[in-house]
Amino acid sequence: MSNKKKIIHGSIIDVFGNIASSIVSFVFIKLYFNIVTKEEYGIWLAINGVASLIGLVDIGVDQFLITQLTNPKLFDDKKINTIISNSIIIKTIIAFLFIIVGYIVYIFLPLLVNVPISYLDVAKSTFSINIIYLILNIFFNSSMTILIAKNHFSLVNSIVVVGSIINSFLVFILLKQGLGIVSFPLTLLLIGIIQFMILIWYINKTYPHIRLGKIDLKGQKEMVSYSFSFQITKIAYVVRNQFLFIAINNIVGPLYVTLYSITNRIPQMVGIYMNKLVSPFFPTFCELVNDDQNEKLKSLVIRMTKFLVRYSIFFCLGVYFFNRSFITIWVGEDKFSGIPSLIWLLLFTFITSSFCGFGIIIYATKKFEKLPIISIIEVLMTIGLTFLIGKSYGFIGVLAGFVIGSSISQFYMAYLAFKQIRLSLVQFINASWQFILFPNLISLFVILGINKIALITNIYSFLFWCVIYSLSNFCYFEFPQIIKSKEKSFVNKIRSAFQL
């Protein structure tokens, strides 16, 4: 099977599998609230946010490994085992840093997270298990990295999706048994161990030459240099995804953490799915960079980015009009944080979703330039603006400060990626504006009409109007192209229509 087919098959499993796991997650979150309170769930989210911030010391070894594993000659050589062994040594050092930092945070947890005294012991136990999971996950990720580099997306995505679905069931069972919020990290740990064992078995079976080799300390220099730059950029990523939980909890309270989490559930899925669509292209980007095929790389980036921008606009429009109705049906309108907060969340969703492909271009070329410095400035600005505006304007101020501060690196990465592949903004606009603009104009008019006439009172009416809205985006370009296409395979007709 060609790499293109592997990417497509893996992406299909990933997208539809995650839709299934998301549906299961939505169902079980509603059930969770029958067992735990909104405050308890908010405490878990805040603790998970703190633990994830400790994950900043994961310095991007896996991304460097992919740049090496995608080289066919190197992969078949014994040197690859030395590179893998070097990565394990660095990961072991990272694990020790996790333990040290985790212990310090454990001691000062009440100062970092606003936890009521009655929940303090449970919070510390939850945090400890979460740290153990993060430490082991440092090594677990190596197995996924090897398989992703060799384009085994279908296998990896299937295991991840199944694990996610089982996670929802297992959390519910443990909550029913009275384990409380400890259930959340405990299930992550158990499922992570099982997934790792399955992937290691498959690697030993498929690539028997992959073993731990001798350690070459001199050979770690390039890995450390690459990983250091990646580490700085990851700080911005973790701040975007985890710092906000802590800021909301400490400024306006754990109740608002839950409101934010529920309201942002659909918006964050847009970013997650867009990232899932582009991440399988990382090995391909690495191969094109290694082979100096810039024109092919430029063509691929244009097609990928215009797809991301178009559907980021499409999904953000849909979420703006449908999110409140969905939350009301799902868990009740009292858990919707309001339209002003939703607007800030969607602005951030659009920026991160549209620009999510630029990061993997930079990681593939290994040319970070000033990105680490920009990322440090972004972290400081995000923290400062979040607390400064949040103290004056409450929950909305927290979101506004966060979005403004966290968007800096996104625009710089876009500029850097265009520069590295020698693509101008004018070239991109000329190649993509019709593909982006006209379908979304049609969708805008359709959803304005839906908003005036639709009465959404249950899940069936919600799904019906979502389907109508979704079809509106395809009627301008894709439907006529599918009908006119001379391709024999239906899959090829779709690929041709969407210019994939």
C-alpha positions, 0 to 999 in steps of 0.5 A: 500500500502506498504512503498516500493510501496509508495516510488516507486510510489512517485519517479516515479511521482517525476522524470517524473513530474519534467521532464515535469516541466523542459521542461516547464521551459526550454520553458518559460526561452527562452520566458523570455529573450524576456521580460527581459535582461540577466543582469536583469535575472542575478540580480534576480538570485543574489538576490535570492542567497542572500535571500537563504543565509539568509535561513541558520537560518532554523536549520533543525527542519523538519529533526528532526520531520521526525525522530520522526514521523516515530516512529509508537507508538509515532505518534499515541500518544498525545506526537506527538502533543507536539513535533509538537508544540515545532517545531512551537515555534522554527520555530517562533524564526527562523522567527523572525531571518529571519525578523531581518537579512532580514531587515539588508540585505535590508539596505545594499543590494547595498553593497552585490549585484552589482546592477546598480542604475537604478535597485536598487528599483526593486531589493529591492522590489524583495528581500523583497517579496522573504524574505516574501516567505522564512518566510512563507515557514518555516511554510509551510514545516511542512505540507509536513514534516508530510506527507513525514514522513508517506510516502505520496510521491505521493501526496506531489510530485504531488502538488510540480510538478503542482506548479512548472509548474504553476509557469512558466506560472504565471511568464510569465504572470506577466512579460508580465504585466510589473511587471519585476523581481518582478514576480519571487518571487511573484509567489513563494509566491502565489503558496506556500500559495495555496500548504500549504492550500491543504496539511493542508486540507489533514492532517486534513482529514487523521490524525484528531488526529494531532493538536497543543498540549501543549508546553514542553520546556524541550522536545525541548533540543533534537530537538535543539541539533540535529538541531544545528548540522544539521544547520552547515552542511546546511551552506555548502549546501547553500554555494554550491547552492547560494553563487556562484551566488553572487561571480560570480556577484561581481567578473565578473558581472551579465552577467556571472551569466546568462551564468553560470545559463544557462550552469549549467541548465542541470548539476544541474538537474542531482544532483536534480534528484539524490537527489529526488531519495534518499530523499524518503528513509529518513523515511525508514532509520530512521525506520531501525536505530530505529529498529537496522536493520543494515544489511538491512540498509547496503544492501539498502545503497549499492544498492542505492549508486552503482545506484547513482555512475553509473548514475552520470557517465552516465549523466555527460558523456552525458552532456559533449557531448550534453550540448553545442548543447542543449543550442545552440538550446534552447537559442543560443550559446552566452549563453554557458559559454564554455567547461572549465567551463562545466568541472568544473561544471560536476566534482562538479555534479559527486561528489555531485550526487554520494555522495548525499545518505550519508547525509540522513544516517547521519541525520537518525543515528543522529551521526554528529561527526565532520561534523559541524566543517568540514562544517565550515572549508569548508565554509571558504575555499570555500569563500577564494578560490573562491575570491582568484582564481577568482580574478586571473583567472576570471570566470573559477577561481571562479568555480575552487575555488568553486568546490575545497572548496565545496567538502570537506564535501562530502568526509567526509560524505561518510567516516562517513556514511560507518563508521556508518553502518560498511561498508568498501570501499572494500565491496562496490567496490566488490559489485558494480564495474561491475554494474558501470563500464561496462555499462558506458564503452559501453556508452562512446564508443557510445557517442564518435561515436555519437560525430564523426558522429552526426549533431545536428541542431534541437531539434529532432536530439538532442532528437534522439541521446540522446535516442540512448546514453541512450539505450546504458547504459542499453544493457549490464545489464538491457535488458537481465535481463528484457527479462530473468526475470520470474516476471509477472509484467513489473514493477517488471521486471524493479525493478529486472533488476535494482536491486532495 
